[in-house]
Amino acid sequence: MKPIFATVAFAAAIAVATAAAPQQPKAQAKGARPDAVVLGPGSFACSAWTTERTANTAFGSAMVVWVTGYLTAFNATGLEPSRNVTEGIDINAVAAQVDATCRANPTMQIGVAVSQTLNTLIQRKGYNPAGLAQVAPLPKGSLR
């Protein structure tokens, strides 16, 4: 029961942190596919990332959790052969890369900054990120 309680408590903490976050304007998705929808903290402008991370707020921590979820979702696709794009890399190093990208591009959407970081991770492993654009759509009705 303790692992379930810990998971529920962690999810509740993230929900509270997200609800308590200051309202930030949504960023224009500079560099993103026009049909891609980014949900949650990833939809904010990089200036929000920089502000929250610099102030070491709960929402800044929630943003890093969002990044781990983004990378986990990519791993789950199986598009990267090892299914672990961050193998041997600490999440703090990933967050530091997003920090640098966001400081240099405050109007960029956080999701785009994370996508750029993901592409760097993929390239470091010798995998061709161009292959990501060639993923076939799901057959109709496959999600029922």
CNS distance restraints for C-alpha pairs under 8 A (distance, minus, plus):
assign (resid   1 and name CA) (resid   5 and name CA) 6.22 0.50 0.50
assign (resid   2 and name CA) (resid   6 and name CA) 6.05 0.50 0.50
assign (resid   3 and name CA) (resid   7 and name CA) 6.14 0.50 0.50
assign (resid   4 and name CA) (resid   8 and name CA) 6.17 0.50 0.50
assign (resid   5 and name CA) (resid   9 and name CA) 5.97 0.50 0.50
assign (resid   6 and name CA) (resid  10 and name CA) 6.02 0.50 0.50
assign (resid   7 and name CA) (resid  11 and name CA) 6.15 0.50 0.50
assign (resid   8 and name CA) (resid  12 and name CA) 6.09 0.50 0.50
assign (resid   9 and name CA) (resid  13 and name CA) 6.16 0.50 0.50
assign (resid  10 and name CA) (resid  14 and name CA) 6.32 0.50 0.50
assign (resid  11 and name CA) (resid  15 and name CA) 6.19 0.50 0.50
assign (resid  12 and name CA) (resid  16 and name CA) 6.14 0.50 0.50
assign (resid  13 and name CA) (resid  17 and name CA) 6.09 0.50 0.50
assign (resid  14 and name CA) (resid  18 and name CA) 6.01 0.50 0.50
assign (resid  14 and name CA) (resid  59 and name CA) 7.91 0.50 0.50
assign (resid  14 and name CA) (resid  62 and name CA) 5.89 0.50 0.50
assign (resid  15 and name CA) (resid  19 and name CA) 6.07 0.50 0.50
assign (resid  16 and name CA) (resid  20 and name CA) 6.01 0.50 0.50
assign (resid  17 and name CA) (resid  21 and name CA) 6.10 0.50 0.50
assign (resid  17 and name CA) (resid  58 and name CA) 5.55 0.50 0.50
assign (resid  17 and name CA) (resid  59 and name CA) 5.21 0.50 0.50
assign (resid  17 and name CA) (resid  62 and name CA) 6.84 0.50 0.50
assign (resid  18 and name CA) (resid  59 and name CA) 5.86 0.50 0.50
assign (resid  18 and name CA) (resid  62 and name CA) 6.96 0.50 0.50
assign (resid  20 and name CA) (resid  59 and name CA) 7.74 0.50 0.50
assign (resid  21 and name CA) (resid  59 and name CA) 5.77 0.50 0.50
assign (resid  24 and name CA) (resid  44 and name CA) 6.55 0.50 0.50
assign (resid  24 and name CA) (resid  45 and name CA) 7.64 0.50 0.50
assign (resid  24 and name CA) (resid  48 and name CA) 6.69 0.50 0.50
assign (resid  25 and name CA) (resid  44 and name CA) 6.53 0.50 0.50
assign (resid  25 and name CA) (resid  45 and name CA) 7.00 0.50 0.50
assign (resid  26 and name CA) (resid  43 and name CA) 5.98 0.50 0.50
assign (resid  26 and name CA) (resid  44 and name CA) 4.74 0.50 0.50
assign (resid  26 and name CA) (resid  45 and name CA) 6.01 0.50 0.50
assign (resid  26 and name CA) (resid 109 and name CA) 7.82 0.50 0.50
assign (resid  27 and name CA) (resid  43 and name CA) 6.49 0.50 0.50
assign (resid  27 and name CA) (resid  44 and name CA) 5.31 0.50 0.50
assign (resid  27 and name CA) (resid  45 and name CA) 4.37 0.50 0.50
assign (resid  27 and name CA) (resid  46 and name CA) 7.84 0.50 0.50
assign (resid  27 and name CA) (resid 107 and name CA) 6.27 0.50 0.50
assign (resid  27 and name CA) (resid 108 and name CA) 6.43 0.50 0.50
assign (resid  27 and name CA) (resid 109 and name CA) 5.10 0.50 0.50
assign (resid  28 and name CA) (resid  45 and name CA) 7.58 0.50 0.50
assign (resid  28 and name CA) (resid 107 and name CA) 7.27 0.50 0.50
assign (resid  28 and name CA) (resid 108 and name CA) 6.82 0.50 0.50
assign (resid  28 and name CA) (resid 109 and name CA) 6.32 0.50 0.50
assign (resid  29 and name CA) (resid  33 and name CA) 7.92 0.50 0.50
assign (resid  29 and name CA) (resid  34 and name CA) 7.79 0.50 0.50
assign (resid  29 and name CA) (resid  43 and name CA) 8.00 0.50 0.50
assign (resid  29 and name CA) (resid 108 and name CA) 6.43 0.50 0.50
assign (resid  29 and name CA) (resid 109 and name CA) 5.19 0.50 0.50
assign (resid  29 and name CA) (resid 112 and name CA) 6.91 0.50 0.50
assign (resid  30 and name CA) (resid 107 and name CA) 7.90 0.50 0.50
assign (resid  30 and name CA) (resid 108 and name CA) 5.55 0.50 0.50
assign (resid  30 and name CA) (resid 109 and name CA) 6.58 0.50 0.50
assign (resid  30 and name CA) (resid 112 and name CA) 7.25 0.50 0.50
assign (resid  31 and name CA) (resid 112 and name CA) 6.64 0.50 0.50
assign (resid  32 and name CA) (resid  36 and name CA) 7.01 0.50 0.50
assign (resid  32 and name CA) (resid 112 and name CA) 6.02 0.50 0.50
assign (resid  38 and name CA) (resid  42 and name CA) 6.09 0.50 0.50
assign (resid  38 and name CA) (resid  43 and name CA) 5.30 0.50 0.50
assign (resid  38 and name CA) (resid 111 and name CA) 6.52 0.50 0.50
assign (resid  39 and name CA) (resid  43 and name CA) 5.70 0.50 0.50
assign (resid  40 and name CA) (resid  44 and name CA) 7.88 0.50 0.50
assign (resid  40 and name CA) (resid  66 and name CA) 7.74 0.50 0.50
assign (resid  41 and name CA) (resid  62 and name CA) 7.96 0.50 0.50
assign (resid  41 and name CA) (resid  63 and name CA) 5.82 0.50 0.50
assign (resid  41 and name CA) (resid  66 and name CA) 6.84 0.50 0.50
assign (resid  41 and name CA) (resid 110 and name CA) 7.46 0.50 0.50
assign (resid  42 and name CA) (resid  63 and name CA) 7.44 0.50 0.50
assign (resid  42 and name CA) (resid  66 and name CA) 7.21 0.50 0.50
assign (resid  42 and name CA) (resid  67 and name CA) 7.89 0.50 0.50
assign (resid  42 and name CA) (resid 109 and name CA) 6.77 0.50 0.50
assign (resid  42 and name CA) (resid 110 and name CA) 4.73 0.50 0.50
assign (resid  42 and name CA) (resid 111 and name CA) 4.40 0.50 0.50
assign (resid  43 and name CA) (resid 109 and name CA) 5.92 0.50 0.50
assign (resid  43 and name CA) (resid 110 and name CA) 6.18 0.50 0.50
assign (resid  43 and name CA) (resid 111 and name CA) 6.17 0.50 0.50
assign (resid  44 and name CA) (resid  48 and name CA) 6.49 0.50 0.50
assign (resid  44 and name CA) (resid  49 and name CA) 7.72 0.50 0.50
assign (resid  44 and name CA) (resid 109 and name CA) 5.70 0.50 0.50
assign (resid  44 and name CA) (resid 110 and name CA) 5.91 0.50 0.50
assign (resid  44 and name CA) (resid 111 and name CA) 7.98 0.50 0.50
assign (resid  45 and name CA) (resid  49 and name CA) 7.10 0.50 0.50
assign (resid  45 and name CA) (resid 106 and name CA) 6.50 0.50 0.50
assign (resid  45 and name CA) (resid 107 and name CA) 5.35 0.50 0.50
assign (resid  45 and name CA) (resid 108 and name CA) 5.60 0.50 0.50
assign (resid  45 and name CA) (resid 109 and name CA) 4.54 0.50 0.50
assign (resid  45 and name CA) (resid 110 and name CA) 5.77 0.50 0.50
assign (resid  46 and name CA) (resid  50 and name CA) 6.28 0.50 0.50
assign (resid  46 and name CA) (resid 102 and name CA) 4.78 0.50 0.50
assign (resid  46 and name CA) (resid 103 and name CA) 7.31 0.50 0.50
assign (resid  46 and name CA) (resid 105 and name CA) 6.75 0.50 0.50
assign (resid  46 and name CA) (resid 106 and name CA) 4.65 0.50 0.50
assign (resid  46 and name CA) (resid 107 and name CA) 5.81 0.50 0.50
assign (resid  46 and name CA) (resid 108 and name CA) 5.47 0.50 0.50
assign (resid  46 and name CA) (resid 109 and name CA) 5.62 0.50 0.50
assign (resid  46 and name CA) (resid 110 and name CA) 5.08 0.50 0.50
assign (resid  46 and name CA) (resid 113 and name CA) 7.75 0.50 0.50
assign (resid  47 and name CA) (resid  51 and name CA) 6.10 0.50 0.50
assign (resid  47 and name CA) (resid 102 and name CA) 6.73 0.50 0.50
assign (resid  47 and name CA) (resid 103 and name CA) 7.32 0.50 0.50
assign (resid  47 and name CA) (resid 106 and name CA) 4.49 0.50 0.50
assign (resid  47 and name CA) (resid 107 and name CA) 6.46 0.50 0.50
assign (resid  48 and name CA) (resid  52 and name CA) 6.00 0.50 0.50
assign (resid  49 and name CA) (resid  53 and name CA) 5.89 0.50 0.50
assign (resid  49 and name CA) (resid  60 and name CA) 6.66 0.50 0.50
assign (resid  49 and name CA) (resid  63 and name CA) 7.32 0.50 0.50
assign (resid  49 and name CA) (resid  99 and name CA) 7.54 0.50 0.50
assign (resid  49 and name CA) (resid 102 and name CA) 7.06 0.50 0.50
assign (resid  49 and name CA) (resid 110 and name CA) 7.09 0.50 0.50
assign (resid  50 and name CA) (resid  54 and name CA) 5.84 0.50 0.50
assign (resid  50 and name CA) (resid  99 and name CA) 6.54 0.50 0.50
assign (resid  50 and name CA) (resid 102 and name CA) 6.53 0.50 0.50
assign (resid  50 and name CA) (resid 103 and name CA) 6.47 0.50 0.50
assign (resid  50 and name CA) (resid 106 and name CA) 7.95 0.50 0.50
assign (resid  51 and name CA) (resid  55 and name CA) 6.20 0.50 0.50
assign (resid  52 and name CA) (resid  56 and name CA) 6.04 0.50 0.50
assign (resid  52 and name CA) (resid  57 and name CA) 5.58 0.50 0.50
assign (resid  52 and name CA) (resid  59 and name CA) 6.46 0.50 0.50
assign (resid  52 and name CA) (resid  60 and name CA) 4.57 0.50 0.50
assign (resid  53 and name CA) (resid  57 and name CA) 6.54 0.50 0.50
assign (resid  53 and name CA) (resid  60 and name CA) 4.73 0.50 0.50
assign (resid  53 and name CA) (resid  61 and name CA) 7.35 0.50 0.50
assign (resid  55 and name CA) (resid  60 and name CA) 7.89 0.50 0.50
assign (resid  56 and name CA) (resid  60 and name CA) 6.10 0.50 0.50
assign (resid  56 and name CA) (resid  61 and name CA) 7.36 0.50 0.50
assign (resid  57 and name CA) (resid  61 and name CA) 6.53 0.50 0.50
assign (resid  58 and name CA) (resid  62 and name CA) 6.22 0.50 0.50
assign (resid  59 and name CA) (resid  63 and name CA) 6.15 0.50 0.50
assign (resid  60 and name CA) (resid  64 and name CA) 6.63 0.50 0.50
assign (resid  61 and name CA) (resid  65 and name CA) 6.41 0.50 0.50
assign (resid  62 and name CA) (resid  66 and name CA) 6.22 0.50 0.50
assign (resid  63 and name CA) (resid  67 and name CA) 6.42 0.50 0.50
assign (resid  64 and name CA) (resid  68 and name CA) 6.42 0.50 0.50
assign (resid  64 and name CA) (resid  95 and name CA) 6.66 0.50 0.50
assign (resid  65 and name CA) (resid  69 and name CA) 6.34 0.50 0.50
assign (resid  66 and name CA) (resid  70 and name CA) 6.24 0.50 0.50
assign (resid  67 and name CA) (resid  71 and name CA) 6.25 0.50 0.50
assign (resid  67 and name CA) (resid  95 and name CA) 7.94 0.50 0.50
assign (resid  67 and name CA) (resid 114 and name CA) 6.96 0.50 0.50
assign (resid  68 and name CA) (resid  72 and name CA) 5.99 0.50 0.50
assign (resid  68 and name CA) (resid  91 and name CA) 7.49 0.50 0.50
assign (resid  69 and name CA) (resid  73 and name CA) 6.03 0.50 0.50
assign (resid  70 and name CA) (resid  74 and name CA) 6.41 0.50 0.50
assign (resid  71 and name CA) (resid  75 and name CA) 6.26 0.50 0.50
assign (resid  71 and name CA) (resid  85 and name CA) 7.50 0.50 0.50
assign (resid  71 and name CA) (resid  86 and name CA) 7.92 0.50 0.50
assign (resid  71 and name CA) (resid 118 and name CA) 7.35 0.50 0.50
assign (resid  72 and name CA) (resid  76 and name CA) 6.18 0.50 0.50
assign (resid  73 and name CA) (resid  77 and name CA) 6.57 0.50 0.50
assign (resid  74 and name CA) (resid  78 and name CA) 7.35 0.50 0.50
assign (resid  74 and name CA) (resid  79 and name CA) 7.43 0.50 0.50
assign (resid  75 and name CA) (resid  79 and name CA) 7.24 0.50 0.50
assign (resid  75 and name CA) (resid  80 and name CA) 6.80 0.50 0.50
assign (resid  75 and name CA) (resid  83 and name CA) 4.70 0.50 0.50
assign (resid  75 and name CA) (resid  84 and name CA) 5.51 0.50 0.50
assign (resid  75 and name CA) (resid  85 and name CA) 6.44 0.50 0.50
assign (resid  76 and name CA) (resid  83 and name CA) 6.71 0.50 0.50
assign (resid  77 and name CA) (resid  83 and name CA) 7.85 0.50 0.50
assign (resid  78 and name CA) (resid  82 and name CA) 7.87 0.50 0.50
assign (resid  78 and name CA) (resid  83 and name CA) 5.47 0.50 0.50
assign (resid  79 and name CA) (resid  83 and name CA) 7.29 0.50 0.50
assign (resid  79 and name CA) (resid 132 and name CA) 7.23 0.50 0.50
assign (resid  80 and name CA) (resid  84 and name CA) 7.25 0.50 0.50
assign (resid  80 and name CA) (resid  85 and name CA) 6.74 0.50 0.50
assign (resid  80 and name CA) (resid 122 and name CA) 7.45 0.50 0.50
assign (resid  80 and name CA) (resid 127 and name CA) 7.01 0.50 0.50
assign (resid  85 and name CA) (resid 118 and name CA) 7.84 0.50 0.50
assign (resid  85 and name CA) (resid 121 and name CA) 6.31 0.50 0.50
assign (resid  85 and name CA) (resid 122 and name CA) 6.29 0.50 0.50
assign (resid  85 and name CA) (resid 125 and name CA) 7.67 0.50 0.50
assign (resid  86 and name CA) (resid  90 and name CA) 7.43 0.50 0.50
assign (resid  86 and name CA) (resid  91 and name CA) 7.87 0.50 0.50
assign (resid  86 and name CA) (resid 121 and name CA) 6.84 0.50 0.50
assign (resid  89 and name CA) (resid  93 and name CA) 6.72 0.50 0.50
assign (resid  89 and name CA) (resid  94 and name CA) 7.46 0.50 0.50
assign (resid  90 and name CA) (resid  94 and name CA) 6.75 0.50 0.50
assign (resid  91 and name CA) (resid  95 and name CA) 6.13 0.50 0.50
assign (resid  92 and name CA) (resid  96 and name CA) 6.06 0.50 0.50
assign (resid  93 and name CA) (resid  97 and name CA) 6.35 0.50 0.50
assign (resid  94 and name CA) (resid  98 and name CA) 6.47 0.50 0.50
assign (resid  94 and name CA) (resid 117 and name CA) 7.26 0.50 0.50
assign (resid  95 and name CA) (resid  99 and name CA) 6.04 0.50 0.50
assign (resid  96 and name CA) (resid 100 and name CA) 6.29 0.50 0.50
assign (resid  97 and name CA) (resid 101 and name CA) 6.27 0.50 0.50
assign (resid  97 and name CA) (resid 117 and name CA) 6.64 0.50 0.50
assign (resid  98 and name CA) (resid 102 and name CA) 5.93 0.50 0.50
assign (resid  98 and name CA) (resid 113 and name CA) 6.03 0.50 0.50
assign (resid  98 and name CA) (resid 114 and name CA) 6.17 0.50 0.50
assign (resid  98 and name CA) (resid 117 and name CA) 6.64 0.50 0.50
assign (resid  99 and name CA) (resid 103 and name CA) 6.06 0.50 0.50
assign (resid 100 and name CA) (resid 104 and name CA) 6.30 0.50 0.50
assign (resid 101 and name CA) (resid 105 and name CA) 6.08 0.50 0.50
assign (resid 101 and name CA) (resid 113 and name CA) 6.11 0.50 0.50
assign (resid 102 and name CA) (resid 106 and name CA) 5.35 0.50 0.50
assign (resid 102 and name CA) (resid 108 and name CA) 7.04 0.50 0.50
assign (resid 102 and name CA) (resid 110 and name CA) 7.29 0.50 0.50
assign (resid 102 and name CA) (resid 113 and name CA) 6.66 0.50 0.50
assign (resid 108 and name CA) (resid 112 and name CA) 6.79 0.50 0.50
assign (resid 108 and name CA) (resid 113 and name CA) 6.96 0.50 0.50
assign (resid 109 and name CA) (resid 113 and name CA) 6.56 0.50 0.50
assign (resid 110 and name CA) (resid 114 and name CA) 6.20 0.50 0.50
assign (resid 111 and name CA) (resid 115 and name CA) 6.11 0.50 0.50
assign (resid 112 and name CA) (resid 116 and name CA) 6.22 0.50 0.50
assign (resid 113 and name CA) (resid 117 and name CA) 6.33 0.50 0.50
assign (resid 114 and name CA) (resid 118 and name CA) 6.06 0.50 0.50
assign (resid 115 and name CA) (resid 119 and name CA) 6.19 0.50 0.50
assign (resid 116 and name CA) (resid 120 and name CA) 6.35 0.50 0.50
assign (resid 117 and name CA) (resid 121 and name CA) 6.30 0.50 0.50
assign (resid 118 and name CA) (resid 122 and name CA) 6.16 0.50 0.50
assign (resid 119 and name CA) (resid 123 and name CA) 6.09 0.50 0.50
assign (resid 119 and name CA) (resid 129 and name CA) 6.27 0.50 0.50
assign (resid 120 and name CA) (resid 124 and name CA) 6.12 0.50 0.50
assign (resid 121 and name CA) (resid 125 and name CA) 6.56 0.50 0.50
assign (resid 122 and name CA) (resid 126 and name CA) 6.61 0.50 0.50
assign (resid 122 and name CA) (resid 127 and name CA) 5.53 0.50 0.50
assign (resid 122 and name CA) (resid 128 and name CA) 7.12 0.50 0.50
assign (resid 122 and name CA) (resid 129 and name CA) 6.50 0.50 0.50
assign (resid 123 and name CA) (resid 127 and name CA) 5.41 0.50 0.50
assign (resid 123 and name CA) (resid 128 and name CA) 6.35 0.50 0.50
assign (resid 123 and name CA) (resid 129 and name CA) 6.91 0.50 0.50
assign (resid 129 and name CA) (resid 133 and name CA) 7.89 0.50 0.50
assign (resid 130 and name CA) (resid 134 and name CA) 7.55 0.50 0.50
assign (resid 131 and name CA) (resid 135 and name CA) 7.26 0.50 0.50
assign (resid 138 and name CA) (resid 142 and name CA) 6.56 0.50 0.50
